[in-house]
């Protein structure tokens, strides 16, 4: 599945779409700034995957600070049978830049 741009995500959030967004950053990063995503730090993703089983075939957007950790999360989730995982390009750095411009 193609990754998602900050612009597309922000527009969809503004429309009030119900989105499955997972933040794979650490707790302290989430506490500094977040967009209301479900927090599952990358290191805990393998043990938390069962909690996401009910949305395995739905679109899931993963994000981190810059897009690197979430790219790893996307690859891992797809290797575990998740079918529609999209990485937020540029992560929260790009998101904050876009929203604040």
LINBELWO-V657478 format. One record per helix or strand. SS is the DSSP state (helix for helix, strand for strand). FROM is the first residue (numbers start at 1). LEN is the number of residues. If there is no record, write none. Layout:
SS FROM LEN
SS FROM LEN
//
This chain:
strand 4 1
helix 6 9
strand 20 4
helix 27 6
strand 38 2
helix 42 14
strand 60 4
helix 68 12
strand 85 4
helix 91 9
//
